[in-house]
Amino acid sequence: MTKMSVQTVLTAAQAAGRMIPPAWPLAATVAVNPFLGQTGETLAAAGARLSRVGGVPVTMPRAWYTDRIASGEISDADLSAALALAPSHQRPADLAALKAEIAKPAAAALTTPTVADLAQRITSQDWPAIIADRIGVWASAHFDQGQALWAAARGTASDTGSAAYTSWRSFAMHDLTPEIAGLKGFAAYVAATPQRADEALSRSVERLGLTESALPTVFHSQLMTLAGWAQVARWRLWQAEMANGTDDTLTDLLAIRLVFEEALLALFKEKIGADWDGAVAVHASPLTPGHDQVLDAILQEATERSVQRSLAATMALPAPSPARSARPQLQAAFCIDVRSEVYRRALESVDPAIDTIGFAGFFGLPLSHRRFGSTQSEAHLPVLLSPGVRTCVAVDAAMEEQEEKLRVAARAKRAWGRFKLAAVSSFAFVEAAGPVYAGKLVQDSLALDTRSATPDPAPRLDPALGPETRLTIAETVLRAMSMIDGFGRIVLLAGHGANVVNNPHASALHCGACGGQTGEVSARVLAGLLNDPAVRTGLLDKGIAIPSDTLFVAGLHDTTTDELTLFDAHSPPPSHTEDFAKLRTWLTKAAVLARTERALRLPQADTEAEVVGRSKDWSQVRPEWGLAGCKAFIAAPRSRTAGRSLEGRAFLHSYDWQADKGFGVLELILTAPVVVASWISLQYYGSTVAPATFGAGNKLLHNVVGGIGVLEGNGGAPRVGLPWQSVHDGAKLMHDPLRLSVMIEAPREAMSAVLEKHPGVRELFDNRW
């Protein structure tokens, strides 16, 4: 074998790293497409790749599809249409041949083994688990974001190595656990490895006998064994590249994992060498979908066509035509999040004077916000974008003193928490102060705490933006909302968030368009901007005339309780006192209707009142269903979907293509909201079809590690994705794994032109993701 250059190895390592999806920390969890590195391939091809590198399925078990065929849910027409889309050289000859093939049991998936897998077969040791444990012990300290009481020393990048690899090497040279398990001399072996990660990678490639053609899937396979740690490293790279930088953590982790492989092969080569050579040959062979992978991709396509057929039938139903008022008294703009579809329908039903609008929950404002009493800024925008506007809380002199007290209180709370948990004081604390907490334990257990979170003071732009910038933002947002005329007396801008307790994944229930934060800040900033008289005057010259009696109001929809909080509305102007009284009545009625509908799907929620209690129940593993069931994205005027129940399963974006000159808004929709909705849909898809790989496991076993993720149990790698309880009610799946169906009312030529400009988005459609 010709020795490869370090650069060749490094290039292959970096490419393999991009096959791994990123994982955001728990404080700002956002949905991520677990197939992000495979969107350039078809589902069948991705299935072949993921099967080779980790035995990961990309579709449901065959019986799941055949049951739907037997029930008539999937029709012959659906199967025929799906069959026609499959490559001609791989698909069955006709429908009869397809049915005959799927009636046979699928062959068991064959995973290409790692050296650790082969060593496990000939010893009594579970080497993959041992390696995961030892890397996990080091990584949980290295990646810690402030949770650890005693912070570990972190390696730093230098001429002799990069940060993560240097840190691990220092740890592993003193870690005797692998040697106790049977990996003799491992600490000394690590001490003899090169000090630079790239050189260690190159040495591992040589000692493992890897060929250049084998590197892509060997490296991908090794990163897959690292599970959540690799995804955390991928997030670091993502963040660095958003700031025009780079990060070496992924390649460091790959080098670390390969050192274990190298050491195991050196120890057991006589017994497993031939098997390992066979595995390398498999990795070096062309990657093509197998017969069963092609069949299952056809069945998945047929399933989605059956759902699209049902959706088309719903859209074709005659919509009720209530007597609408000439001018709406209320226009309520909600995030396109599928949970708002239920609430919007409920709100529209309580009075014909109400119209609703769908728009991404960050309301077009790429904000970075510093909360009251905090020194840190949080991004409130889709993770695909970078902040362009900064905000903080508007405070006066009296509030400045209060803010400082909050900071002191927060520091004292952290210090008290550390004292309670520290090794020296924890047992004494429990003995002395434990009984004092009995009342709180009872209160939390019975959900007796009725206090609501107090909203922060109103946000302000920091620094302030000039008049032209403010005007440009206002015009851009209104046009993107297809809202350039017909303004109501009140325009409600409703962000959303979730009020839950004892839930490490709480931020995942917040607004994905706001980067895992709530939509409160975005809604309040935009309402202030659109109420600015100078901005309204400037909009007149842009052809947007907002009536003088139109008032923009910010709100926050709690998706767990369906309560909607109004901000900065405690003393409405006299001209709108009656409007606000009606608004509060409408919101109360809509909340009851929405909760009643959602109670039908939630386990142990017999009435709408019981839905509210779930938000305060610290034992509740399903406070709400989040976006489970999501299946479609629709961008069209509300008239196309109004009055039709989409069951909280569709992202609804208001869009009027006839008002979109130049199709700039269409381009924005296809490149941002559609992509974010696709990520959400595919996260639910992956967590359902491959929960062992792309799901977070059982909530009851979760332990938070480093503030970045959860372990299922007390060791190993973080579990990334959705907990099983988020897609399953204990008896059946609550999410049908479907790739997103996108429906946009616009000229086909305009949509094609946008996709031609954006190859990354186009491949999502071309490869049917």
C-alpha positions in Angstrom: 0.0 0.0 0.0 1.4 3.4 -1.0 1.8 5.7 2.0 -0.7 8.6 1.8 0.2 12.1 2.6 -1.0 13.7 5.8 -3.1 16.2 3.7 -4.8 13.4 1.8 -5.8 11.8 5.2 -6.9 15.1 6.6 -9.0 16.0 3.6 -10.8 12.6 3.9 -11.3 13.2 7.7 -12.8 16.6 7.1 -15.2 15.3 4.4 -16.3 12.5 6.8 -16.9 15.1 9.5 -19.4 16.8 7.2 -21.4 13.6 7.1 -22.2 14.1 10.7 -25.1 16.4 11.7 -24.4 19.2 14.3 -26.1 19.1 17.8 -26.9 22.4 19.5 -26.5 22.6 23.4 -29.5 22.1 25.6 -29.9 25.9 26.3 -30.8 26.5 22.7 -31.8 23.2 21.2 -33.0 23.3 17.6 -34.2 20.6 15.3 -31.4 19.3 13.0 -31.8 17.1 10.0 -29.9 13.9 11.0 -29.3 13.2 7.3 -27.7 16.6 6.7 -24.6 15.0 5.3 -26.6 12.7 3.0 -28.9 15.2 1.3 -26.8 15.0 -1.9 -28.0 11.3 -2.2 -31.3 9.6 -2.6 -33.0 7.9 0.3 -31.8 4.4 -1.0 -28.2 5.6 -1.4 -28.2 7.2 2.1 -29.6 3.9 3.4 -26.6 2.0 1.8 -24.1 4.5 3.3 -25.6 4.5 6.8 -26.0 0.7 6.8 -22.3 0.3 6.0 -21.1 2.8 8.6 -23.4 1.9 11.5 -26.2 -0.4 10.6 -28.6 2.5 10.6 -32.1 2.0 9.0 -33.5 4.9 7.0 -37.0 3.5 6.7 -39.5 1.7 8.9 -39.6 -2.1 9.1 -41.2 -3.7 6.0 -44.3 -4.8 8.0 -45.1 -1.2 8.7 -45.6 -0.6 5.0 -47.3 -3.8 4.2 -49.9 -3.2 6.9 -50.8 0.1 5.2 -51.0 -1.6 1.9 -53.3 -4.3 3.3 -55.6 -1.6 4.9 -55.9 0.3 1.6 -54.2 3.4 3.1 -51.5 2.9 0.4 -53.2 2.3 -3.0 -51.9 0.6 -6.1 -51.8 4.0 -7.7 -49.4 5.2 -5.0 -47.2 2.1 -5.4 -47.1 2.5 -9.2 -46.2 6.2 -9.0 -43.4 5.5 -6.5 -42.2 2.6 -8.6 -41.9 4.8 -11.7 -39.5 7.2 -9.7 -37.0 4.5 -8.8 -34.0 3.9 -11.1 -35.0 1.7 -13.9 -32.0 -0.7 -13.5 -32.8 -1.3 -9.8 -36.6 -1.4 -9.6 -38.9 -4.4 -10.0 -40.4 -4.8 -13.5 -44.0 -3.9 -12.6 -46.5 -3.5 -9.8 -47.1 -7.3 -9.6 -43.3 -7.9 -9.3 -43.1 -5.2 -6.6 -45.8 -6.7 -4.5 -44.2 -10.1 -4.8 -40.9 -8.8 -3.7 -42.2 -6.9 -0.6 -44.1 -10.0 0.5 -40.7 -11.6 1.2 -38.9 -10.8 4.4 -36.2 -8.2 4.1 -32.6 -9.4 4.6 -31.0 -8.5 7.9 -28.8 -5.3 7.6 -25.1 -6.1 7.7 -22.9 -3.6 9.5 -19.3 -3.4 8.6 -17.5 -4.1 11.9 -14.9 -1.9 13.5 -11.7 -3.4 15.1 -13.5 -3.0 18.5 -16.4 -5.0 17.2 -14.1 -7.8 16.0 -12.1 -7.8 19.3 -15.4 -8.1 21.2 -16.2 -11.3 19.3 -13.0 -13.1 20.4 -12.9 -11.8 24.0 -15.2 -11.5 26.9 -15.0 -7.7 26.8 -17.5 -5.3 25.2 -14.8 -3.1 23.7 -17.1 -0.7 21.9 -18.8 0.1 25.3 -15.5 0.4 27.1 -14.1 2.8 24.5 -17.4 4.8 24.6 -17.1 5.0 28.3 -13.5 6.1 28.5 -13.9 8.7 25.7 -17.2 9.8 27.5 -15.4 10.3 30.8 -12.9 12.6 29.2 -15.3 14.3 26.8 -17.9 15.1 29.5 -15.3 17.2 31.3 -13.6 18.6 28.1 -16.9 19.8 26.6 -18.5 21.0 29.8 -20.3 24.3 29.6 -20.3 25.2 33.3 -22.2 22.3 34.8 -19.2 20.6 36.4 -18.3 21.6 40.0 -14.6 20.9 39.4 -13.7 21.9 35.9 -11.1 19.7 34.2 -8.0 21.3 32.7 -8.5 21.9 29.0 -5.9 21.3 26.3 -5.0 24.3 24.1 -4.1 24.4 20.5 -0.4 24.7 19.9 2.3 23.8 17.5 2.5 20.4 19.0 -1.3 19.5 18.8 -4.8 20.8 18.8 -6.9 21.4 21.9 -9.1 18.3 22.1 -6.5 15.8 21.0 -3.9 17.3 23.4 -6.4 17.2 26.3 -7.4 13.6 25.6 -3.8 12.5 25.2 -2.9 13.9 28.6 -5.9 12.1 30.2 -5.4 8.8 28.4 -1.7 8.5 29.4 -2.9 8.2 33.0 -6.2 6.3 32.5 -5.6 2.7 33.6 -9.2 1.5 32.9 -8.5 0.1 29.4 -5.5 -1.8 30.7 -7.6 -3.3 33.5 -10.1 -4.4 30.9 -7.4 -6.1 29.0 -5.8 -3.6 26.6 -2.3 -4.1 28.0 0.1 -1.2 27.9 -2.5 1.3 26.5 -1.2 4.3 28.5 2.3 3.8 27.2 0.9 3.2 23.7 -0.9 6.6 23.9 2.3 8.2 25.2 4.1 7.0 22.0 1.5 8.4 19.6 2.3 11.6 17.7 1.6 14.8 19.5 -0.3 16.3 16.6 -3.8 14.9 15.7 -3.1 15.0 11.9 0.0 13.0 12.3 -1.7 10.6 14.6 -4.5 10.1 12.0 -1.9 9.5 9.3 -0.1 6.9 11.5 -3.4 5.1 12.3 -4.3 4.9 8.6 -1.0 3.2 7.9 -1.1 0.8 10.8 -4.7 -0.1 10.2 -3.9 -0.9 6.5 -6.4 1.5 5.1 -6.5 2.3 1.4 -7.5 5.8 0.1 -10.8 4.4 -1.3 -11.7 3.0 2.1 -11.1 6.2 4.0 -14.5 7.9 3.5 -16.7 5.3 5.1 -14.1 4.0 7.6 -13.8 7.6 8.9 -17.6 8.1 8.8 -18.0 4.8 10.7 -15.6 5.7 13.4 -17.3 9.1 13.9 -20.7 7.3 14.2 -19.3 5.3 17.1 -18.8 8.6 18.9 -22.5 9.4 18.6 -23.3 12.7 20.4 -19.7 13.7 20.9 -19.1 13.9 17.2 -22.3 15.9 16.8 -21.2 18.4 19.5 -17.9 18.7 17.6 -19.8 19.3 14.3 -21.7 22.1 16.0 -18.4 23.7 17.0 -17.3 23.6 13.4 -20.7 25.0 12.3 -20.4 27.9 14.8 -16.8 28.6 13.7 -17.7 28.7 10.1 -20.6 31.0 10.7 -18.0 33.4 12.1 -15.7 32.8 9.1 -13.4 30.6 11.1 -12.7 26.9 11.5 -12.4 24.2 14.2 -10.4 21.0 14.5 -12.4 19.2 17.2 -14.0 16.7 14.8 -10.7 15.5 13.3 -9.3 15.4 16.9 -12.1 13.1 17.9 -11.5 10.9 14.9 -7.8 10.6 15.7 -8.7 9.7 19.3 -11.1 7.0 18.2 -8.6 5.5 15.8 -5.9 5.3 18.4 -8.1 2.7 20.2 -8.6 0.8 17.0 -4.9 0.8 16.3 -4.1 -0.5 19.8 -6.7 -3.2 19.7 -5.5 -4.4 16.2 -1.9 -4.5 17.5 -3.0 -6.7 20.4 -5.3 -9.1 18.6 -4.0 -9.0 15.0 -3.3 -12.7 14.8 -7.0 -13.5 15.6 -8.8 -10.7 13.8 -6.4 -9.5 11.2 -8.0 -11.3 8.3 -11.5 -10.2 9.3 -10.3 -6.6 9.5 -8.8 -6.8 6.1 -12.2 -8.0 4.8 -13.9 -5.1 6.5 -11.4 -2.7 4.8 -12.2 -4.3 1.5 -15.9 -3.6 2.0 -15.2 0.0 2.8 -13.1 0.3 -0.3 -15.9 -1.1 -2.5 -18.4 1.1 -4.5 -21.3 2.3 -2.4 -24.5 1.3 -4.1 -28.0 0.6 -2.7 -29.0 -3.0 -2.2 -32.2 -4.6 -3.4 -34.0 -4.2 -0.1 -32.9 -0.6 0.3 -34.4 0.2 -3.1 -37.7 -1.6 -2.3 -38.0 0.2 1.1 -37.4 3.6 -0.6 -40.2 2.8 -3.0 -42.5 1.9 -0.1 -41.6 5.2 1.7 -42.3 7.2 -1.4 -45.7 5.4 -1.8 -46.6 6.2 1.8 -45.8 9.9 1.3 -47.9 9.9 -1.9 -50.8 8.4 0.0 -50.5 11.2 2.5 -50.3 13.8 -0.2 -53.5 12.4 -1.8 -55.3 12.8 1.6 -53.9 16.3 2.0 -55.1 17.2 -1.5 -58.6 15.9 -0.7 -58.7 18.1 2.4 -57.6 21.2 0.5 -60.3 20.5 -2.1 -63.1 20.5 0.4 -65.4 23.5 0.1 -64.4 26.0 2.7 -67.0 27.6 5.0 -67.7 31.2 4.0 -68.5 33.1 7.1 -69.7 36.7 6.7 -66.4 38.5 7.0 -66.2 42.1 7.9 -64.9 44.6 5.3 -62.0 45.4 7.6 -60.7 42.9 10.2 -60.8 44.1 13.7 -58.0 41.7 14.5 -55.1 40.4 12.4 -53.1 37.9 14.3 -49.7 36.8 13.0 -48.4 33.5 14.3 -45.3 31.5 13.7 -45.6 28.9 11.0 -44.9 26.2 13.6 -47.5 23.4 13.2 -48.8 24.0 16.7 -50.2 27.4 15.7 -52.5 25.8 13.1 -54.8 24.5 15.8 -54.8 27.8 17.7 -55.3 29.9 14.5 -58.3 27.8 13.5 -59.8 28.2 17.0 -59.2 31.9 17.0 -60.8 32.5 13.6 -63.8 30.5 14.6 -64.8 32.7 17.5 -65.5 35.8 15.4 -65.6 36.6 11.6 -63.8 39.9 12.3 -60.6 37.9 12.9 -57.9 37.1 10.3 -54.7 35.1 11.0 -51.3 35.2 9.3 -48.4 32.7 9.2 -44.8 33.9 9.3 -41.5 32.6 10.7 -41.5 33.3 14.4 -38.4 35.5 14.5 -40.5 37.9 12.4 -37.6 38.6 10.0 -35.5 40.2 12.7 -32.0 38.5 13.0 -31.6 39.4 16.7 -29.0 38.8 19.3 -30.6 39.7 22.7 -29.2 40.3 26.2 -31.8 39.6 28.8 -32.5 41.6 31.9 -30.0 40.8 34.6 -27.7 38.8 32.2 -24.3 39.5 30.8 -24.7 37.0 27.9 -26.4 37.6 24.5 -28.6 34.9 23.0 -29.3 34.5 19.3 -33.0 34.7 18.4 -33.0 33.7 14.8 -32.7 30.6 12.6 -29.4 28.8 12.9 -28.8 29.2 9.2 -28.4 33.0 9.7 -26.1 35.3 11.6 -27.3 38.1 13.9 -27.5 41.5 12.3 -29.4 43.4 15.0 -28.6 43.6 18.7 -31.0 44.3 21.5 -31.1 44.5 25.3 -33.7 45.4 27.9 -34.7 49.1 28.1 -33.9 50.2 31.7 -34.2 53.4 33.7 -32.1 54.4 36.7 -34.3 52.6 39.2 -34.2 49.4 37.1 -30.4 49.5 36.8 -30.2 49.0 40.6 -32.7 46.2 40.3 -30.7 44.6 37.5 -27.6 44.7 39.5 -29.4 43.0 42.4 -30.6 40.3 40.0 -27.0 39.7 39.0 -25.8 39.5 42.6 -28.7 37.1 43.4 -27.9 34.9 40.4 -24.2 34.7 41.5 -25.4 33.8 45.1 -27.8 31.2 43.8 -25.0 29.6 41.7 -22.6 29.6 44.7 -25.3 28.1 47.0 -26.0 25.4 44.4 -22.3 24.5 44.2 -22.2 24.4 48.0 -25.2 22.0 48.0 -23.6 19.7 45.5 -19.9 19.9 46.3 -18.2 16.7 47.4 -17.1 18.2 50.8 -20.4 19.7 51.8 -23.2 17.8 50.1 -23.8 15.2 52.8 -23.7 17.7 55.6 -26.1 20.0 53.7 -28.7 17.2 53.2 -28.5 16.3 56.9 -28.8 19.9 58.1 -31.1 21.5 55.6 -32.9 18.7 53.9 -36.2 19.0 55.9 -36.5 22.6 55.0 -37.1 21.5 51.4 -40.0 19.2 52.3 -42.6 21.9 51.5 -41.1 22.6 48.1 -41.0 18.9 47.3 -44.7 18.6 48.1 -45.5 21.8 46.2 -43.6 20.6 43.1 -45.0 17.1 43.3 -48.6 18.3 43.4 -48.0 21.1 40.9 -49.3 23.7 43.5 -47.0 26.5 42.4 -49.4 28.9 40.5 -46.9 31.7 40.0 -46.3 32.7 36.4 -43.0 33.9 35.0 -42.7 37.7 35.0 -41.9 39.0 31.5 -38.7 41.0 31.1 -39.0 44.8 30.6 -39.5 45.8 27.0 -36.4 45.3 24.7 -34.7 48.1 22.8 -32.3 48.2 19.9 -28.6 48.4 21.1 -27.2 50.3 19.3 -30.2 52.2 17.9 -30.7 51.9 14.2 -30.8 54.8 11.8 -34.1 55.9 10.2 -33.3 54.3 6.8 -32.4 51.0 8.4 -35.5 50.9 10.5 -37.6 51.7 7.5 -35.9 49.0 5.3 -36.5 46.4 8.0 -40.2 47.3 8.4 -40.8 47.2 4.6 -39.0 44.0 4.2 -40.9 42.3 7.0 -44.3 43.5 5.9 -43.7 42.5 2.3 -42.4 39.1 3.4 -45.7 38.6 5.4 -47.7 39.6 2.2 -49.1 42.4 4.4 -49.0 45.6 2.5 -52.7 46.7 2.8 -56.0 45.8 4.5 -54.6 46.4 8.0 -56.9 45.7 10.9 -57.4 47.9 13.9 -55.2 45.6 16.0 -52.4 43.5 14.5 -51.2 40.9 17.0 -47.7 39.6 16.5 -47.6 36.4 18.4 -44.3 34.6 19.1 -44.4 31.3 20.9 -42.7 29.3 23.6 -43.4 26.4 26.0 -43.8 26.6 29.7 -42.6 23.3 31.2 -40.7 22.1 34.2 -38.0 19.4 34.8 -37.3 19.0 31.2 -33.8 19.2 29.8 -35.2 19.5 26.3 -37.4 22.5 27.2 -35.8 24.7 24.6 -36.6 22.2 21.9 -40.3 23.1 22.5 -39.6 26.8 22.0 -39.4 28.5 18.6 -37.0 26.9 16.1 -37.0 30.1 14.1 -35.7 31.9 17.2 -32.8 29.5 17.7 -34.5 27.6 20.5 -35.6 30.7 22.4 -39.1 32.0 22.8 -40.5 34.5 20.2 -41.2 37.2 22.8 -38.3 39.5 22.0 -38.8 39.4 18.2 -42.5 40.2 18.5 -42.0 43.1 20.9 -39.2 44.7 18.9 -41.2 44.4 15.6 -44.4 45.8 17.3 -42.4 48.8 18.5 -40.9 49.3 15.1 -44.2 49.2 13.3 -45.8 51.6 15.8 -43.1 54.2 15.2 -44.8 57.2 13.5 -41.6 58.0 11.6 -41.4 54.5 10.2 -45.1 54.6 9.1 -44.5 57.9 7.4 -41.6 56.4 5.5 -43.6 53.4 4.5 -46.1 55.6 2.7 -43.4 56.4 0.1 -42.9 52.6 -0.3 -46.6 52.1 -1.1 -47.6 50.7 2.3 -50.2 52.8 4.0 -50.8 51.7 7.6 -54.0 53.4 8.9 -53.5 55.7 11.9 -55.8 53.6 14.0 -53.9 50.4 13.5 -52.0 49.3 16.6 -49.4 46.6 16.6 -49.4 44.5 19.8 -46.8 41.8 20.8 -47.9 38.5 22.4 -46.5 35.1 23.3 -48.4 31.9 22.6 -47.6 29.2 25.3 -47.9 26.1 23.2 -48.3 23.9 26.3 -51.3 25.7 27.8 -52.5 27.7 24.8 -52.6 30.8 26.9 -51.6 33.9 25.0 -49.8 36.7 27.0 -50.1 40.3 25.7 -47.0 42.5 26.3 -46.9 46.2 26.9 -50.7 46.3 26.8 -51.6 47.0 30.4 -52.8 50.5 29.5 -54.0 50.6 25.9 -54.7 54.0 24.3 -58.3 55.2 24.9 -59.1 54.7 21.3 -58.5 50.9 21.6 -59.9 50.1 25.1 -62.9 48.4 23.7 -60.7 46.5 21.1 -58.5 45.1 23.9 -61.5 44.0 25.9 -62.7 42.0 22.8 -59.2 40.8 22.1 -58.9 39.3 25.6 -62.3 37.6 25.3 -61.4 36.2 21.9 -58.1 34.8 23.2 -59.7 33.2 26.2 -62.3 31.4 24.0 -59.7 30.3 21.4 -57.5 28.9 24.2 -60.3 26.7 25.5 -61.1 25.4 22.0 -57.4 24.7 21.2 -56.8 22.9 24.5 -60.0 20.8 23.9 -58.7 19.6 20.6 -55.2 18.9 21.8 -56.6 17.0 24.9 -57.9 14.3 22.5 -54.3 13.4 21.5 -52.5 13.7 24.8 -52.3 10.7 27.1 -54.2 11.1 30.5 -55.7 14.5 29.4 -59.4 13.9 29.5 -60.4 17.6 29.6 -58.9 20.9 28.3 -58.3 22.0 31.9 -56.0 19.0 32.4 -53.8 20.2 29.6 -52.8 23.3 31.6 -51.6 21.2 34.6 -49.1 19.3 32.4 -46.9 22.4 32.2 -46.3 22.4 35.9 -46.1 18.6 36.5 -42.4 17.8 37.0 -43.1 14.1 36.4 -44.8 14.7 33.0 -42.8 13.2 30.1 -45.2 14.5 27.5 -46.2 18.0 28.5 -47.2 18.5 24.9 -46.6 16.8 21.5 -44.3 19.5 20.1 -44.2 19.1 16.4 -45.0 15.4 16.3 -47.1 14.6 13.3 -45.7 17.4 11.1 -46.1 16.5 7.4 -46.6 19.5 5.2 -45.4 23.0 4.5 -48.0 25.3 2.7 -47.2 28.8 1.4 -50.3 30.4 0.1 -53.0 32.9 1.0 -54.9 31.9 4.1 -58.0 31.6 2.0 -56.6 28.3 0.6 -56.5 26.7 4.1 -59.0 28.6 6.2 -61.8 26.5 7.6 -60.1 23.2 6.9 -58.6 21.2 9.8 -55.0 20.3 9.1 -54.8 18.7 12.6 -51.8 20.6 13.7 -49.7 18.9 11.1 -48.9 21.6 8.6 -46.5 24.6 8.6 -48.6 27.5 7.3 -46.8 30.5 5.7 -48.9 33.3 4.3 -47.8 34.2 0.8 -49.4 36.1 -2.1 -47.2 35.5 -5.2 -49.1 38.3 -7.1 -47.8 40.9 -4.7 -44.2 39.5 -4.8 -42.5 41.5 -7.5 -39.3 39.9 -8.6 -40.1 36.8 -6.4 -37.7 37.9 -3.6 -40.1 36.7 -1.0 -40.5 33.3 -2.7 -36.7 33.0 -2.7 -36.7 33.8 1.0 -39.4 31.2 1.7 -37.6 28.4 -0.2 -34.2 29.1 1.3 -35.1 29.7 4.9 -38.5 28.6 6.3 -38.7 25.5 4.0 -35.3 24.4 4.9 -35.9 24.9 8.7 -39.3 23.0 8.4 -37.4 20.2 6.5 -34.9 20.0 9.3 -37.7 19.6 11.8 -39.6 17.0 9.8 -36.4 15.0 9.2 -35.5 15.1 12.9 -38.8 13.6 13.8 -38.4 11.1 10.9 -34.9 10.1 12.0 -35.9 9.8 15.7 -38.8 7.5 14.6 -37.1 5.2 12.0 -33.7 5.0 13.8 -34.3 5.8 17.4 -31.2 4.0 18.6 -29.0 6.3 16.5 -30.9 9.5 15.9 -33.2 9.5 19.0 -32.5 10.6 22.6 -33.7 7.4 24.2 -35.9 7.1 27.3 -36.6 10.4 29.2 -36.8 8.5 32.5 -33.1 7.5 32.2 -31.7 10.9 31.2 -28.9 12.7 33.0 -27.7 16.1 31.8 -24.0 16.1 30.9 -22.0 19.3 30.7 -25.1 21.4 29.9 -24.7 20.2 26.3 -26.8 17.1 26.1 -28.3 14.1 28.0 -26.9 10.6 28.7 -29.2 7.7 28.8 -27.9 6.3 32.1 -24.7 7.4 33.7 -22.1 7.2 30.9 -21.2 6.9 27.3 -22.0 9.5 24.7 -24.9 12.1 24.7 -28.1 10.9 23.0 -29.1 13.4 20.4 -32.5 13.9 18.8 -35.9 13.4 20.2 -36.7 11.3 23.3 -38.9 8.2 22.5 -41.7 9.8 24.5 -41.8 12.6 22.0 -42.9 10.4 19.2 -44.6 7.5 21.0 -47.5 7.5 23.5 -46.5 4.2 25.1 -48.7 2.1 22.9 -48.3 3.4 19.4 -46.3 5.9 17.3 -47.7 9.5 17.4 -45.5 10.6 14.5 -45.7 9.0 11.1 -42.2 9.2 9.6 -42.7 11.3 6.4 -40.5 13.5 4.5 -41.9 17.0 4.2 -44.5 17.7 1.5 -44.1 21.3 0.3 -47.0 23.1 -1.4 -46.4 26.6 -2.7 -48.9 28.7 -4.7 -46.6 30.4 -7.2 -45.7 30.0 -10.9 -43.6 26.8 -11.4 -41.1 28.7 -13.5 -40.4 31.1 -10.6 -39.8 28.3 -8.2 -37.5 26.5 -10.6 -35.5 29.7 -11.1 -35.0 30.0 -7.3 -33.9 26.4 -7.0 -31.4 26.9 -9.9 -29.8 29.7 -7.8 -29.5 27.6 -4.7 -28.0 24.1 -5.4 -28.1 23.1 -1.7 -31.9 23.7 -1.5 -32.4 22.2 -5.0 -30.9 18.9 -3.9 -33.4 18.6 -1.1 -36.1 18.5 -3.8 -34.2 16.6 -6.4 -33.3 13.8 -4.0 -36.8 14.0 -2.4 -35.8 14.9 1.1 
